[in-house]
């Protein structure tokens, strides 16, 4: 029977209902906190952005941030939200000072939306404002106002205190990963010289802006001193290393544009043009940018972004009466970088040698690369290794952020995942066995080794990760000695040749249950000894316990429970203080007692099964 379409079918959602019903429109994907762009970090960012705007206007040089378990609090020392408008600012859409471009000419927050989205998506949201010895506090639950408290007199310095607990019914089993929060906060201080952020007792500040950012993110010494150039509305930092790939950090009005945009495209183009003109030689663009590590920050009046979460700049112009973004960046780079290279001949010589080395390596492997491409093209027509999905990350589909590819070992594991996956967003790539240890090898091996070449082609990352086909690259191996070895070999491959895939938060390890504890009425899947013991306690004498020794033992009917909404993923995170080359030497270099001990300590197998050969 066709539903009746009448006046009763039409209803208007109030602001909080709309945000709670369609949270992705406001904060992107939800997630559980295992990815740096998950919604809980967007909520934190929206609150901090308001404090940053105050700092940029010259009010408040310190921000205190605390994250403990589920509770988040942010205290700034700016002017404080006007007390009479506190409820409206927190709960009325399209309310805010950022519509007055004279006050907030180049702001970072979501105009009139950001803090409201936090309010609606929190089980508890409390905001307090302090102005000139008076204050006000308002408390909300899931966007509903539950309490207003006027504070007639206070010793609190001017500013705003916001605290919230993300709603666990929307962000399922969420947890904050400290490294992701610290990375976000460090970016704020790099972009705002003079600002101090205190996070859980640690102090973060920067004196040299993007120069400090690059030094923080270099995993090995750069080939030449970092080139640091800046003007009123633009700041750049550029250097080269010996790693593969290109590594960029781009920002607009203090917003980390993780997906780049018009400013990053112009920056990459202007570097190539300036270098070609300086050396008076038509170098290949890939040779100029090979192993580059660079950062760009620009300020744009009334920027246009391609999504609500502002990860990609779409603006064509710097401002209503200004030049185009491309011309603004091109003119600055051509003038300032050219001047720098003329004044610093040693740096110019080192850069020239690096470009020539890249050119020689590219030409040396061009023959192998051509054959490998032909093989990959032929294999893609009937590639049994790849069971693709319909939607891809480099598309414009609304579900592109949900896309993932499982890299599995053997037919049994890949068969179970293939039969239970979501064919729209989940792909499977099957390895024959243990991949080659690529530690210390050149990129030539990526083309010579058929498996690596097909994996590179499946991910579409040969020319960098701009056109990556899956948002999450998930290593799915058994929880035994061989499985862990395969994980290390794959992580080595990505660290060695495609480190930006890990740096940008795309690589994960699939967690699958080690035990099934059940009786005739209920089944518990347990990922640790503690979970197993808790399940046995619940079922008492009726418990039947099964130990899963490999992914192939889990039936497709069961596997769908582990790769759907309740999927458990462990992100592969590069800590800022860890050198990629040092990590590779430790994990995949010569055997050492420390390495053997690490593998045994981090391996979950039953005691009588341990036969370690590392």
C-alpha positions in Angstrom: 0.0 0.0 0.0 1.4 3.4 -1.0 1.8 5.8 2.0 -0.5 8.8 2.0 1.2 12.0 1.0 -0.7 14.8 2.7 -0.3 17.9 4.9 0.3 15.5 7.8 3.3 14.1 6.0 5.2 17.4 6.2 6.9 18.5 9.4 9.5 21.1 10.4 12.4 19.9 12.5 13.7 22.4 15.1 17.4 23.2 15.0 18.6 20.4 17.4 16.4 17.7 15.9 17.8 18.5 12.4 21.4 18.3 13.7 20.8 15.1 15.6 18.9 13.5 12.7 21.5 14.6 10.1 24.8 15.0 12.0 26.9 14.3 9.0 25.8 17.5 7.3 27.4 19.5 10.2 30.4 17.5 11.4 31.2 15.1 8.6 31.5 11.4 9.6 30.7 10.2 13.1 33.2 7.4 13.9 34.4 6.2 17.3 37.5 8.4 17.6 39.9 6.0 15.8 40.3 8.3 12.9 41.6 12.0 13.1 38.6 13.3 11.2 36.0 11.5 13.3 33.2 13.7 14.6 34.3 13.9 18.3 37.4 15.8 17.2 35.3 18.1 15.0 33.2 18.9 18.1 36.4 19.8 20.0 37.7 21.9 17.1 34.5 23.9 16.8 34.7 25.0 20.5 38.4 25.8 20.2 37.9 27.7 17.0 35.8 30.3 18.9 38.7 30.8 21.3 41.2 31.1 18.5 39.0 33.8 16.9 39.2 35.7 20.2 43.0 35.4 20.2 43.2 36.6 16.6 41.2 39.7 17.5 43.8 40.4 20.2 42.0 39.0 23.3 43.3 36.1 25.5 46.8 34.6 24.9 46.1 31.4 26.7 43.6 28.5 26.2 43.2 25.6 28.6 42.0 22.3 27.2 41.2 19.2 29.1 40.0 15.8 27.9 39.4 13.1 30.5 37.5 10.0 29.5 34.3 11.4 27.9 34.4 15.0 29.3 35.9 17.8 27.3 36.4 21.3 28.6 37.8 24.4 26.9 38.6 27.7 28.8 39.7 30.8 27.0 40.5 34.2 28.4 39.1 36.4 25.7 36.3 38.9 26.1 33.6 36.3 27.1 30.4 35.9 25.2 27.9 38.8 26.0 25.9 37.4 28.9 22.5 38.4 27.5 23.2 36.4 24.3 24.7 33.3 25.8 21.6 31.1 25.3 21.1 32.3 21.8 24.8 31.8 20.8 24.6 28.2 22.1 21.2 27.2 20.7 19.9 29.5 18.0 21.0 28.7 14.4 22.7 31.5 12.4 23.5 33.5 15.5 27.0 34.8 16.0 29.4 37.7 15.6 31.1 36.2 12.5 28.4 37.7 10.2 29.9 41.1 11.0 33.0 40.9 8.8 34.5 44.1 10.5 34.7 42.1 13.7 35.7 38.7 12.4 37.2 39.5 8.9 39.1 36.2 8.6 37.6 33.8 11.1 37.9 30.0 11.3 34.7 28.8 13.0 31.4 27.6 11.3 29.4 30.7 10.8 26.6 30.5 13.3 26.5 26.7 13.4 29.6 25.2 15.1 28.9 25.5 18.8 25.2 24.7 18.2 26.2 21.4 16.6 28.3 20.6 19.7 25.4 21.4 21.9 22.9 19.2 20.0 25.3 16.3 19.8 26.2 16.2 23.5 24.4 14.5 26.4 25.6 17.4 28.5 26.7 20.8 27.3 27.6 23.6 29.7 28.8 27.0 28.7 29.8 29.8 31.0 30.8 33.4 30.2 32.6 35.9 32.4 32.7 39.6 31.7 33.9 42.3 34.0 33.2 40.6 37.3 29.8 39.1 36.3 29.0 35.8 34.7 26.3 33.5 33.4 26.1 29.7 33.0 23.7 27.7 30.9 23.3 23.9 30.8 21.8 21.9 28.0 21.1 18.2 27.5 21.0 17.0 23.8 20.3 20.6 22.9 17.5 21.2 25.4 18.0 24.0 27.8 17.8 22.7 31.4 19.3 25.4 33.5 20.3 29.1 33.5 22.4 30.6 36.3 23.2 34.3 36.6 26.4 35.0 38.5 26.1 38.4 40.1 29.7 38.6 41.2 32.8 36.6 40.3 36.6 36.7 40.5 36.9 34.7 37.3 38.9 36.5 34.6 37.1 37.4 31.4 36.5 34.6 28.9 34.4 31.6 28.2 34.4 28.1 29.6 32.7 25.3 27.6 32.4 21.7 28.6 30.6 18.8 26.9 30.2 15.1 26.8 29.6 13.7 23.3 26.4 11.7 23.0 27.2 8.0 23.2 24.1 7.0 21.2 25.5 9.0 18.2 29.2 8.4 18.7 29.1 4.7 19.5 31.8 3.5 22.0 33.9 6.6 21.3 37.3 7.3 22.8 39.7 10.3 22.3 43.1 9.4 21.1 45.5 11.8 22.7 47.9 11.9 19.7 45.1 13.2 17.4 44.2 15.9 20.0 47.8 17.0 20.4 48.4 17.2 16.7 45.4 19.5 16.4 46.5 21.7 19.2 50.0 21.9 17.9 48.7 23.1 14.6 46.8 25.9 16.4 50.0 27.2 18.1 52.1 26.9 14.9 49.6 29.1 13.2 49.2 31.6 16.1 52.5 32.8 17.4 52.2 34.1 20.9 49.3 31.7 21.8 49.8 29.1 24.6 47.6 26.1 24.8 47.6 24.0 28.0 46.4 20.4 27.4 46.1 18.0 30.3 49.0 19.7 32.1 51.3 20.0 29.0 52.1 23.4 27.5 52.2 24.0 23.8 53.5 27.2 22.1 55.4 28.2 19.0 57.8 31.1 18.3 58.5 30.4 14.6 55.2 29.3 13.1 55.4 27.0 10.1 59.1 26.6 10.6 58.4 24.9 13.9 55.7 22.8 12.3 58.0 21.4 9.6 60.8 20.7 12.2 58.2 18.9 14.3 57.1 16.7 11.4 60.4 15.9 9.8 61.4 12.3 10.6 65.0 12.8 9.4 67.3 15.8 8.9 66.3 17.9 5.9 68.7 18.3 2.9 68.9 22.0 3.4 67.7 24.6 6.0 64.0 25.1 6.0 63.0 28.0 3.7 60.6 30.2 5.8 58.8 33.0 4.0 55.9 35.1 5.2 53.8 38.2 4.7 50.7 39.6 6.2 48.2 37.1 4.7 50.6 34.2 3.7 53.2 32.1 5.3 55.3 29.3 3.7 57.9 26.7 4.9 59.6 24.5 2.4 62.4 21.8 2.4 63.3 18.5 0.9 64.3 15.1 2.4 65.2 11.7 1.1 61.8 10.0 1.6 59.4 9.1 -1.1 56.3 11.1 -1.9 55.2 14.7 -1.2 54.2 15.9 2.2 52.1 19.1 2.6 50.4 20.9 5.5 47.9 23.5 4.3 45.8 26.0 6.3 43.2 28.7 5.6 42.4 31.2 8.3 43.9 28.7 10.8 41.8 25.8 9.6 43.7 22.7 8.7 42.6 21.9 5.2 43.5 18.2 5.2 42.1 17.8 1.7 43.9 20.8 0.3 42.0 22.9 -2.3 42.7 25.8 -4.5 45.5 27.2 -2.3 47.5 24.0 -2.2 47.1 23.4 -6.0 48.4 26.9 -6.6 51.3 26.4 -4.1 52.4 23.2 -5.8 52.2 24.8 -9.2 54.1 27.9 -8.2 57.0 25.9 -6.7 57.5 24.1 -10.0 57.3 27.3 -12.1 59.7 29.2 -9.8 62.3 26.4 -9.7 62.2 26.0 -13.5 62.6 29.7 -14.0 65.4 29.9 -11.5 67.5 27.1 -12.9 66.4 27.9 -16.5 65.6 24.3 -17.1 62.3 22.5 -17.8 62.5 19.9 -15.1 59.7 17.4 -14.7 57.3 18.6 -12.0 57.5 15.2 -10.2 61.3 15.6 -9.9 61.0 19.1 -8.4 58.5 18.0 -5.8 59.9 14.5 -5.0 60.5 14.2 -1.3 59.3 17.8 -0.6 58.0 18.6 2.8 56.1 22.0 2.9 53.5 24.0 4.6 51.3 26.9 3.5 49.0 29.1 5.5 46.9 31.8 3.9 44.2 34.2 5.2 41.1 34.6 3.0 38.2 37.0 3.4 34.9 35.1 3.5 36.4 31.8 2.4 34.3 29.2 0.5 34.9 25.6 1.5 33.7 22.5 -0.3 32.1 21.0 2.9 30.7 22.1 6.2 33.8 20.7 8.0 36.0 23.0 5.9 38.7 20.5 5.0 39.0 21.7 1.4 39.2 25.3 0.1 37.0 26.1 -2.9 37.6 29.9 -2.9 38.8 31.3 -6.2 39.6 34.8 -4.8 41.4 36.1 -1.7 38.5 38.5 -1.0 35.7 40.4 -2.7 38.2 43.0 -4.0 41.4 41.0 -4.0 43.3 38.9 -6.6 42.6 35.2 -7.3 44.0 32.7 -4.8 46.2 31.3 -7.6 47.7 34.7 -8.6 48.2 35.8 -5.0 50.2 32.7 -4.2 52.0 32.5 -7.5 53.2 36.1 -7.3 54.4 35.7 -3.7 56.2 32.4 -4.3 57.8 33.6 -7.6 59.2 36.7 -5.9 60.2 35.5 -2.5 61.4 32.0 -3.3 63.4 33.2 -6.3 65.0 35.9 -4.1 65.8 33.3 -1.4 67.5 31.0 -3.8 69.5 33.8 -5.3 70.7 34.9 -1.8 71.3 31.3 -0.6 73.5 29.6 -3.2 74.3 26.6 -1.0 70.6 25.7 -0.6 70.1 26.3 -4.4 73.0 23.8 -5.1 71.6 21.1 -2.8 68.1 21.5 -4.2 69.5 21.2 -7.8 71.3 17.9 -6.8 68.2 16.5 -5.2 66.1 17.3 -8.4 68.8 15.6 -10.6 68.9 12.5 -8.3 65.2 12.2 -8.6 65.4 12.6 -12.4 68.0 9.8 -12.6 66.0 7.4 -10.5 62.8 8.1 -12.4 64.5 7.5 -15.8 66.3 4.3 -14.4 62.9 2.7 -13.5 60.9 4.1 -16.5 61.3 0.8 -18.4 60.2 -1.4 -15.5 57.4 1.1 -14.7 56.0 0.8 -18.2 56.0 -3.0 -18.1 54.5 -3.0 -14.6 51.7 -0.6 -15.7 50.9 -2.9 -18.7 50.8 -5.9 -16.3 48.6 -4.1 -13.8 46.2 -3.0 -16.6 46.0 -6.5 -17.9 45.4 -7.9 -14.5 42.8 -5.4 -13.6 40.5 -6.9 -16.3 40.4 -10.1 -14.4 42.1 -9.4 -11.1 41.1 -12.1 -8.7 43.1 -10.3 -5.9 40.7 -7.3 -5.9 37.0 -7.5 -5.1 36.2 -3.9 -5.6 33.3 -1.9 -4.2 31.0 0.5 -6.1 31.8 3.8 -4.3 35.3 5.2 -4.0 37.0 7.8 -1.8 38.0 9.9 -4.8 34.4 10.3 -6.0 31.8 12.8 -5.1 29.5 10.3 -3.5 28.0 11.2 -0.1 29.3 7.9 1.3 32.9 8.3 0.1 34.2 8.6 3.7 32.8 5.2 4.5 34.9 3.5 1.8 37.5 0.9 2.9 39.7 -1.9 1.5 40.6 -5.0 3.5 44.1 -6.4 2.8 43.9 -10.1 3.7 46.1 -13.2 3.5 44.8 -16.3 1.7 41.6 -17.2 0.1 39.7 -18.4 3.2 39.9 -15.1 5.0 39.3 -13.0 1.9 36.3 -15.3 1.1 34.7 -14.8 4.5 35.1 -11.0 4.3 34.0 -10.9 0.6 30.7 -12.7 1.4 29.9 -10.6 4.4 31.0 -7.1 3.3 29.0 -4.1 2.1 29.6 -4.2 -1.6 29.0 -0.5 -1.9 31.7 0.7 0.3 34.0 -2.3 1.2 36.6 -3.8 -1.1 38.9 -6.8 -0.5 42.5 -7.3 -1.7 43.9 -10.8 -1.2 47.6 -11.5 -0.7 49.2 -14.8 -1.8 51.2 -15.1 1.4 53.9 -13.1 3.1 54.8 -10.0 1.0 58.4 -9.1 0.3 60.3 -7.3 3.0 60.9 -3.9 1.2 63.1 -2.4 4.0 66.1 -0.6 2.4 64.9 -1.2 -1.2 64.2 1.5 -3.8 60.9 2.2 -5.4 61.9 0.0 -8.3 60.8 -3.0 -6.3 57.2 -1.6 -6.2 57.1 -2.1 -10.0 59.1 -5.3 -10.1 57.1 -7.1 -7.5 53.7 -8.0 -9.0 51.9 -8.1 -5.7 53.1 -4.6 -4.7 52.4 -3.3 -8.1 48.8 -4.6 -8.1 48.2 -3.2 -4.6 49.6 0.2 -5.6 47.3 0.1 -8.6 44.3 -1.0 -6.5 44.8 1.9 -4.1 45.6 4.4 -7.0 48.5 5.9 -5.1 51.3 5.7 -7.6 51.3 9.5 -8.1 50.5 10.3 -4.4 47.4 9.9 -2.3 45.3 12.8 -3.8 43.3 10.2 -5.8 43.3 7.4 -3.1 40.4 5.1 -3.8 39.5 4.1 -0.3 39.4 6.2 2.9 40.5 3.4 5.2 43.2 0.8 4.2 42.7 -2.0 6.6 45.2 -4.8 7.3 43.2 -7.9 8.2 45.5 -10.8 9.3 45.4 -13.6 11.8 46.3 -12.9 15.4 49.4 -15.2 15.4 53.1 -15.0 14.6 52.7 -15.1 10.9 49.8 -12.6 11.0 51.9 -10.1 12.9 54.8 -10.6 10.6 52.6 -9.8 7.6 51.3 -6.7 9.4 54.9 -5.5 9.9 55.8 -6.2 6.2 52.8 -4.2 4.9 53.4 -1.3 7.3 57.0 -1.4 6.2 55.9 -1.2 2.5 53.7 1.8 3.2 56.2 3.6 5.5 59.0 3.1 3.0 57.2 4.2 -0.2 53.9 5.9 0.8 54.4 7.4 4.3 51.7 10.1 3.7 49.1 7.3 3.7 49.9 6.7 7.4 50.6 10.4 8.2 47.1 11.3 6.9 45.5 8.6 9.0 44.3 6.1 6.4 46.0 2.9 7.6 44.3 0.6 10.2 44.6 -2.8 11.7 41.3 -4.8 11.9 40.6 -6.2 15.3 38.7 -9.5 15.3 37.5 -11.4 18.3 39.8 -14.0 19.8 36.9 -15.9 21.6 33.3 -16.7 21.2 31.4 -17.3 24.4 27.8 -18.4 24.1 24.9 -20.6 25.2 21.7 -21.4 23.5 20.3 -17.9 24.1 23.1 -15.4 23.7 26.5 -15.0 22.1 29.4 -12.8 23.1 32.4 -12.0 20.9 35.5 -11.3 23.1 38.6 -9.4 22.0 40.6 -10.0 25.1 41.0 -12.2 28.1 39.1 -9.7 30.3 36.1 -9.7 27.9 36.2 -13.5 27.8 36.2 -13.7 31.6 33.3 -11.2 31.9 31.2 -13.2 29.3 31.9 -16.5 31.2 30.8 -14.8 34.4 27.5 -13.7 32.8 26.7 -17.2 31.3 28.1 -19.2 34.3 27.9 -22.9 33.8 26.2 -22.7 30.4 29.1 -21.1 28.6 30.5 -22.7 25.5 33.9 -21.2 24.6 35.5 -21.2 21.1 39.0 -19.8 20.4 39.3 -18.3 16.9 42.8 -19.2 15.6 42.5 -17.5 12.2 40.2 -15.3 10.2 39.4 -18.3 7.9 37.7 -20.0 10.8 35.1 -17.3 11.2 32.1 -17.9 9.0 30.7 -15.1 6.7 27.5 -15.0 8.8 29.6 -14.2 11.9 32.1 -12.0 10.1 29.4 -9.4 9.2 29.2 -8.7 13.0 32.9 -7.5 13.0 33.1 -5.4 9.8 29.8 -3.5 10.0 28.6 -0.8 12.4 30.6 -2.4 15.3 33.9 -2.7 13.5 36.9 -2.3 15.7 39.9 -0.7 14.0 43.2 0.2 15.5 44.8 3.2 13.6 48.4 3.0 12.7 49.7 6.2 14.2 53.1 7.9 13.6 54.1 9.6 16.8 55.7 13.0 16.1 58.9 12.1 17.9 59.4 8.8 16.0 61.7 8.7 13.0 60.4 6.6 10.1 63.9 5.4 9.3 64.6 4.5 13.0 61.2 2.6 13.2 62.0 0.6 10.0 65.4 -0.2 11.3 64.0 -1.5 14.5 61.1 -3.5 13.1 62.6 -4.8 9.8 66.3 -4.4 10.2 68.9 -6.9 11.6 67.5 -9.2 14.3 68.1 -8.0 17.8 67.1 -9.3 21.3 65.0 -6.1 21.7 63.1 -6.8 18.5 62.4 -10.4 19.4 61.2 -9.4 22.9 58.9 -6.7 21.3 57.3 -9.2 18.9 56.7 -11.8 21.7 55.3 -9.2 24.1 52.9 -7.8 21.6 51.7 -11.1 20.3 48.4 -12.5 21.6 48.6 -16.3 21.3 48.1 -19.0 23.8 51.3 -20.1 25.6 51.6 -23.5 24.1 51.3 -22.1 20.5 54.3 -19.8 20.6 57.0 -20.8 18.1 58.7 -17.5 17.2 61.0 -17.1 14.3 61.7 -13.5 13.7 
